[in-house]
Amino acid sequence: MPRSADFHLRRALLTDLAALVDLELASFAYDRMSARQFRRHLSSPNAAVLLAEGDEGLLGSAIVFFRRGSTRARLYSLATSVAARGRGIGKALLAAAERCARERGVGTLSLEVRRDNSAAVHLYEAHGYRRSAALESYYDDGAPAWRYEKSLQADAS
């Protein structure tokens, strides 16, 4: 996986479980993934858990879900630690998630994002994601979401 000057990307391992859970708790107030869920996804052929790490430890993570026989995948989560924001980690993880999906023959990557998460909305729109649906009361706390999609076919070159 790619390396930047101050962080590198790789697939997550079971030994990263505690750090992934800590990042999840620090990043999201609702709809958090549990240690048990992470453990299952780390060993699942239908999920890819990617992470960015630097000298200071885990800086961010991305989780992609695949459905057997489908040409669509879902970016379930992208999180960057507060201390690491503004360093291009979200952008790098998004690109890594797209590469991972392309390598598995996926043609479309979709995701949901809170409507009030303007930084994430900007990231996705700046990288070619198109809004495809408005989802009312999508999250556990009743917050609405946007669904986005991106064709990975055009990016394959």
Buried (B, 14 or more C-beta within 10 A) or exposed (E): EEEEEBBBBBEBEEEBBEBBBEBBEEBBEEBEBEEEBBBEBBEEEBBBBBBBBBEEBBBBBBBBBBEEEBEBBBBBBBBBBEEBEEBBBBEBBBBBBBBBBBEBEBBBBBBBBBBEBEEBBEBBEEBBBEEEEEBEEBBEEEBEBBBBBBEBEEBEE
